[in-house]
Amino acid sequence: MMSYYKYHLFFCTNQREGGKACCQDHDAQAMRDYAKTRTKELKLAGAGKVRVNNAGCMDRCAQGPTLVVYPEGIWYTYKNKADIDEIIQEHLVNGRVVERLKI
C-alpha cells in the first residue's frame, strides 16, 4: 500500500514555558510557513507529493530547531531559509539526505 504523501515534513513549532529552550525561539512557525509556501510554489505539494505540518514538541530542542521527514524518519536542524531550500531541493526533489543538516 502506498502512502498518501511521498514525503511528510513535521516542523516542531512548540513554545515552552518558563524560558526553556524550544524550536519556536528560532522562528520555527515562520520556517514551517516558508517551507509550505515553497513546496506549493514548486508544485511539490498535494496528494502523492509533499505535505508540510506543524508538530508539538519532539524533544530534540538541544539540537536546535527541528523537522523530520517521513517516511524515512530523517531528522534535520536548520538556521535559515537557505537551509530549508536545501532540504527541499536535495531531499524532496532529488531524494538525497542533506548530511550537514542531519541530526
Secondary structure, DSSP 8 states (H G I E B T S, - for coil): ---SSSEEEEEE----STT---GGGGTHHHHHHHHHHHHHHTT-BSTTSEEEEEE---S-GGGSSEEEEETTTEEEE-SSHHHHHHIIIIIIIT----GGGB-
